[in-house]
């Protein structure tokens, strides 16, 4: 599930870049393509920095979902809920 949620977030930024006539990068930043896509999208568009924290939150939750412990299912459900709102 965490992979599909991360890919969904990446697809939103890919569309933003395509709408601006740019080819989405395949690079990563801090281990995440999502953060590299954000960096690319923010170039020349200062207001786009507003979504930076959201991208970092998604990366944070992605990492949390990778931990296996008794709360893993709870975190997965919460991320799915958060993403659906």
Protein Blocks (a to p, Z undefined) as FASTA:
>chain_A
ZZmmmmmmmmmmmmmmmmnopacdfbdeehiaklmmmmmmmgopaklmmmmmmmmmmmmm
mmmmmpccfklmmmmmmmmmmmmZZ
